[in-house]
Amino acid sequence: MWEWYRIGLSLGLGIGLGSLLAAALAPRRAVLIAATGALAIAAAAGVGYAIGGWHEALAGGLGGALGAVVAARLVLGTLARGGTRGGTAALIGLAALVLVALALVPAVGYLEAVALPALAARARGRRVERVAGLRSLARD
C-alpha cells in the first residue's frame, strides 16, 4: 500500500530537485543543459533509493530528468528575453522548493509529472519577444 506513495514521493522529490539544480546553475548555458540533467538524475535516484528501493530510485531519476529539462527550458527562455540571472534563479528555486513540499502530499508527485510538462508546453506557445522598453519612445 505504501509503495505507490513512496514512488510518487520519489518522483515529486526528483522533479523538485531537478528544478532546483537547474535554477542554481542558471548562469551557465552549457552547464545548464549538460550537467544539470546528469546531476539531477544521479541525485534524485540516490534520494529515491534512500526512500525505498530500485522502484523509487527509478522514479526519482525520471523525475530529476523531467524537472531539470522543464526548468532548464524555462530558465533559458527567461534569460533570452532579458531576465536577470539572479532573479531567475531565485524564482525558479522557490518554485522548486514548493514542488518538493507538494510532493509530500499523497499522489501529488504523479500530478506534478503530468502537469509540469503540460504547463511548460503551454508557456512555450505564449512566448513573447524581448521588449524594447522606453528606447522605442526615444526621439532621434
Phi and psi restraints in degrees (value plus and minus 20) as a CYANA .aco file:
   2 TRP   PHI    -101.6   -61.6
   2 TRP   PSI     -29.6    10.4
   3 GLU   PHI     -81.6   -41.6
   3 GLU   PSI     -64.0   -24.0
   4 TRP   PHI     -84.6   -44.6
   4 TRP   PSI     -54.0   -14.0
   5 TYR   PHI     -88.7   -48.7
   5 TYR   PSI     -64.1   -24.1
   6 ARG   PHI     -86.9   -46.9
   6 ARG   PSI     -55.6   -15.6
   7 ILE   PHI     -88.2   -48.2
   7 ILE   PSI     -64.6   -24.6
   8 GLY   PHI     -83.8   -43.8
   8 GLY   PSI     -57.8   -17.8
   9 LEU   PHI     -83.5   -43.5
   9 LEU   PSI     -64.8   -24.8
  10 SER   PHI     -84.1   -44.1
  10 SER   PSI     -58.8   -18.8
  11 LEU   PHI     -83.5   -43.5
  11 LEU   PSI     -67.9   -27.9
  12 GLY   PHI     -86.0   -46.0
  12 GLY   PSI     -60.3   -20.3
  13 LEU   PHI     -85.2   -45.2
  13 LEU   PSI     -56.9   -16.9
  14 GLY   PHI     -84.8   -44.8
  14 GLY   PSI     -61.1   -21.1
  15 ILE   PHI     -82.4   -42.4
  15 ILE   PSI     -66.1   -26.1
  16 GLY   PHI     -84.5   -44.5
  16 GLY   PSI     -61.1   -21.1
  17 LEU   PHI     -87.1   -47.1
  17 LEU   PSI     -61.8   -21.8
  18 GLY   PHI     -83.3   -43.3
  18 GLY   PSI     -59.9   -19.9
  19 SER   PHI     -86.8   -46.8
  19 SER   PSI     -59.0   -19.0
  20 LEU   PHI     -85.2   -45.2
  20 LEU   PSI     -61.2   -21.2
  21 LEU   PHI     -87.1   -47.1
  21 LEU   PSI     -57.6   -17.6
  22 ALA   PHI     -84.6   -44.6
  22 ALA   PSI     -56.1   -16.1
  23 ALA   PHI     -90.7   -50.7
  23 ALA   PSI     -59.0   -19.0
  24 ALA   PHI     -89.4   -49.4
  24 ALA   PSI     -51.4   -11.4
  25 LEU   PHI    -121.0   -81.0
  25 LEU   PSI       3.3    43.3
  26 ALA   PHI     -79.5   -39.5
  26 ALA   PSI     -55.7   -15.7
  27 PRO   PHI     -87.3   -47.3
  27 PRO   PSI     -39.9     0.1
  28 ARG   PHI    -128.1   -88.1
  28 ARG   PSI      95.1   135.1
  29 ARG   PHI     -88.5   -48.5
  29 ARG   PSI     -69.4   -29.4
  30 ALA   PHI     -86.7   -46.7
  30 ALA   PSI     -60.7   -20.7
  31 VAL   PHI     -85.5   -45.5
  31 VAL   PSI     -58.2   -18.2
  32 LEU   PHI     -80.4   -40.4
  32 LEU   PSI     -63.8   -23.8
  33 ILE   PHI     -97.6   -57.6
  33 ILE   PSI     -68.2   -28.2
  34 ALA   PHI    -101.5   -61.5
  34 ALA   PSI     -78.1   -38.1
  35 ALA   PHI     -96.9   -56.9
  35 ALA   PSI     -51.7   -11.7
  36 THR   PHI     -82.7   -42.7
  36 THR   PSI     -63.1   -23.1
  37 GLY   PHI     -82.3   -42.3
  37 GLY   PSI     -68.0   -28.0
  38 ALA   PHI     -86.9   -46.9
  38 ALA   PSI     -61.6   -21.6
  39 LEU   PHI     -86.5   -46.5
  39 LEU   PSI     -60.1   -20.1
  40 ALA   PHI     -86.8   -46.8
  40 ALA   PSI     -60.5   -20.5
  41 ILE   PHI     -83.1   -43.1
  41 ILE   PSI     -66.6   -26.6
  42 ALA   PHI     -85.5   -45.5
  42 ALA   PSI     -65.4   -25.4
  43 ALA   PHI     -87.4   -47.4
  43 ALA   PSI     -63.7   -23.7
  44 ALA   PHI     -89.0   -49.0
  44 ALA   PSI     -54.8   -14.8
  45 ALA   PHI     -87.1   -47.1
  45 ALA   PSI     -57.3   -17.3
  46 GLY   PHI     -84.1   -44.1
  46 GLY   PSI     -61.7   -21.7
  47 VAL   PHI     -85.2   -45.2
  47 VAL   PSI     -62.2   -22.2
  48 GLY   PHI     -83.4   -43.4
  48 GLY   PSI     -59.4   -19.4
  49 TYR   PHI     -88.3   -48.3
  49 TYR   PSI     -54.8   -14.8
  50 ALA   PHI     -87.4   -47.4
  50 ALA   PSI     -51.7   -11.7
  51 ILE   PHI     -92.3   -52.3
  51 ILE   PSI     -61.8   -21.8
  52 GLY   PHI    -166.6  -126.6
  52 GLY   PSI    -126.3   -86.3
  53 GLY   PHI    -158.3  -118.3
  53 GLY   PSI    -164.8  -124.8
  54 TRP   PHI     -94.0   -54.0
  54 TRP   PSI     -46.0    -6.0
  55 HIS   PHI     -82.9   -42.9
  55 HIS   PSI     -65.5   -25.5
  56 GLU   PHI     -89.5   -49.5
  56 GLU   PSI     -55.5   -15.5
  57 ALA   PHI     -84.8   -44.8
  57 ALA   PSI     -60.4   -20.4
  58 LEU   PHI     -84.9   -44.9
  58 LEU   PSI     -65.0   -25.0
  59 ALA   PHI     -84.2   -44.2
  59 ALA   PSI     -60.4   -20.4
  60 GLY   PHI     -84.4   -44.4
  60 GLY   PSI     -61.9   -21.9
  61 GLY   PHI     -84.1   -44.1
  61 GLY   PSI     -62.7   -22.7
  62 LEU   PHI     -84.5   -44.5
  62 LEU   PSI     -60.9   -20.9
  63 GLY   PHI     -84.5   -44.5
  63 GLY   PSI     -59.8   -19.8
  64 GLY   PHI     -82.9   -42.9
  64 GLY   PSI     -62.5   -22.5
  65 ALA   PHI     -85.3   -45.3
  65 ALA   PSI     -63.4   -23.4
  66 LEU   PHI     -83.1   -43.1
  66 LEU   PSI     -66.7   -26.7
  67 GLY   PHI     -83.8   -43.8
  67 GLY   PSI     -60.4   -20.4
  68 ALA   PHI     -87.4   -47.4
  68 ALA   PSI     -61.8   -21.8
  69 VAL   PHI     -86.7   -46.7
  69 VAL   PSI     -66.8   -26.8
  70 VAL   PHI     -87.0   -47.0
  70 VAL   PSI     -65.0   -25.0
  71 ALA   PHI     -89.0   -49.0
  71 ALA   PSI     -56.5   -16.5
  72 ALA   PHI     -83.3   -43.3
  72 ALA   PSI     -60.8   -20.8
  73 ARG   PHI     -82.8   -42.8
  73 ARG   PSI     -61.2   -21.2
  74 LEU   PHI     -86.4   -46.4
  74 LEU   PSI     -62.2   -22.2
  75 VAL   PHI     -84.9   -44.9
  75 VAL   PSI     -66.1   -26.1
  76 LEU   PHI     -83.1   -43.1
  76 LEU   PSI     -60.0   -20.0
  77 GLY   PHI     -85.7   -45.7
  77 GLY   PSI     -59.3   -19.3
  78 THR   PHI     -86.9   -46.9
  78 THR   PSI     -63.6   -23.6
  79 LEU   PHI     -87.7   -47.7
  79 LEU   PSI     -53.6   -13.6
  80 ALA   PHI     -88.6   -48.6
  80 ALA   PSI     -48.9    -8.9
  81 ARG   PHI    -111.5   -71.5
  81 ARG   PSI     -11.8    28.2
  82 GLY   PHI      84.6   124.6
  82 GLY   PSI     -10.7    29.3
  83 GLY   PHI     -91.2   -51.2
  83 GLY   PSI     130.5   170.5
  84 THR   PHI     -99.9   -59.9
  84 THR   PSI     131.1   171.1
  85 ARG   PHI     -87.1   -47.1
  85 ARG   PSI     -64.1   -24.1
  86 GLY   PHI     -86.2   -46.2
  86 GLY   PSI     -64.0   -24.0
  87 GLY   PHI     -85.7   -45.7
  87 GLY   PSI     -60.7   -20.7
  88 THR   PHI     -84.4   -44.4
  88 THR   PSI     -64.4   -24.4
  89 ALA   PHI     -83.3   -43.3
  89 ALA   PSI     -59.2   -19.2
  90 ALA   PHI     -87.6   -47.6
  90 ALA   PSI     -64.8   -24.8
  91 LEU   PHI     -89.3   -49.3
  91 LEU   PSI     -62.3   -22.3
  92 ILE   PHI     -88.7   -48.7
  92 ILE   PSI     -56.3   -16.3
  93 GLY   PHI     -83.3   -43.3
  93 GLY   PSI     -62.3   -22.3
  94 LEU   PHI     -85.1   -45.1
  94 LEU   PSI     -60.4   -20.4
  95 ALA   PHI     -84.1   -44.1
  95 ALA   PSI     -56.6   -16.6
  96 ALA   PHI     -86.0   -46.0
  96 ALA   PSI     -58.7   -18.7
  97 LEU   PHI     -85.7   -45.7
  97 LEU   PSI     -54.5   -14.5
  98 VAL   PHI     -86.2   -46.2
  98 VAL   PSI     -60.1   -20.1
  99 LEU   PHI     -83.3   -43.3
  99 LEU   PSI     -58.7   -18.7
 100 VAL   PHI     -84.6   -44.6
 100 VAL   PSI     -63.2   -23.2
 101 ALA   PHI     -86.0   -46.0
 101 ALA   PSI     -58.8   -18.8
 102 LEU   PHI     -88.9   -48.9
 102 LEU   PSI     -44.4    -4.4
 103 ALA   PHI     -86.8   -46.8
 103 ALA   PSI     -38.4     1.6
 104 LEU   PHI     -93.0   -53.0
 104 LEU   PSI     -39.8     0.2
 105 VAL   PHI     -98.8   -58.8
 105 VAL   PSI     112.5   152.5
 106 PRO   PHI     -76.4   -36.4
 106 PRO   PSI     116.1   156.1
 107 ALA   PHI      52.8    92.8
 107 ALA   PSI     -25.0    15.0
 108 VAL   PHI     -94.3   -54.3
 108 VAL   PSI     -48.2    -8.2
 109 GLY   PHI     -80.2   -40.2
 109 GLY   PSI     -58.2   -18.2
 110 TYR   PHI     -87.6   -47.6
 110 TYR   PSI     -59.9   -19.9
 111 LEU   PHI     -85.7   -45.7
 111 LEU   PSI     -57.3   -17.3
 112 GLU   PHI     -81.4   -41.4
 112 GLU   PSI     -60.6   -20.6
 113 ALA   PHI     -85.8   -45.8
 113 ALA   PSI     -46.1    -6.1
 114 VAL   PHI    -111.0   -71.0
 114 VAL   PSI     -61.7   -21.7
 115 ALA   PHI     -97.1   -57.1
 115 ALA   PSI     -54.8   -14.8
 116 LEU   PHI     -82.5   -42.5
 116 LEU   PSI     -68.7   -28.7
 117 PRO   PHI     -85.3   -45.3
 117 PRO   PSI     -53.2   -13.2
 118 ALA   PHI     -86.2   -46.2
 118 ALA   PSI     -62.2   -22.2
 119 LEU   PHI     -87.4   -47.4
 119 LEU   PSI     -56.4   -16.4
 120 ALA   PHI     -86.5   -46.5
 120 ALA   PSI     -58.8   -18.8
 121 ALA   PHI     -86.5   -46.5
 121 ALA   PSI     -57.7   -17.7
 122 ARG   PHI     -86.6   -46.6
 122 ARG   PSI     -60.9   -20.9
 123 ALA   PHI     -88.0   -48.0
 123 ALA   PSI     -52.3   -12.3
 124 ARG   PHI     -85.6   -45.6
 124 ARG   PSI     -55.7   -15.7
 125 GLY   PHI     -92.6   -52.6
 125 GLY   PSI     -41.3    -1.3
 126 ARG   PHI    -120.8   -80.8
 126 ARG   PSI       4.5    44.5
 127 ARG   PHI     -81.3   -41.3
 127 ARG   PSI     112.8   152.8
 128 VAL   PHI    -132.9   -92.9
 128 VAL   PSI     116.9   156.9
 129 GLU   PHI     -91.4   -51.4
 129 GLU   PSI     145.6   185.6
 130 ARG   PHI     -85.4   -45.4
 130 ARG   PSI     114.2   154.2
 131 VAL   PHI    -109.1   -69.1
 131 VAL   PSI     117.5   157.5
 132 ALA   PHI     -93.5   -53.5
 132 ALA   PSI     -41.8    -1.8
 133 GLY   PHI      55.1    95.1
 133 GLY   PSI    -164.7  -124.7
 134 LEU   PHI     -94.5   -54.5
 134 LEU   PSI     -31.4     8.6
 135 ARG   PHI     -83.2   -43.2
 135 ARG   PSI     -46.9    -6.9
 136 SER   PHI     -92.4   -52.4
 136 SER   PSI     -38.7     1.3
 137 LEU   PHI    -111.8   -71.8
 137 LEU   PSI     -28.9    11.1
 138 ALA   PHI     -89.0   -49.0
 138 ALA   PSI     122.5   162.5
 139 ARG   PHI    -114.7   -74.7
 139 ARG   PSI     126.7   166.7
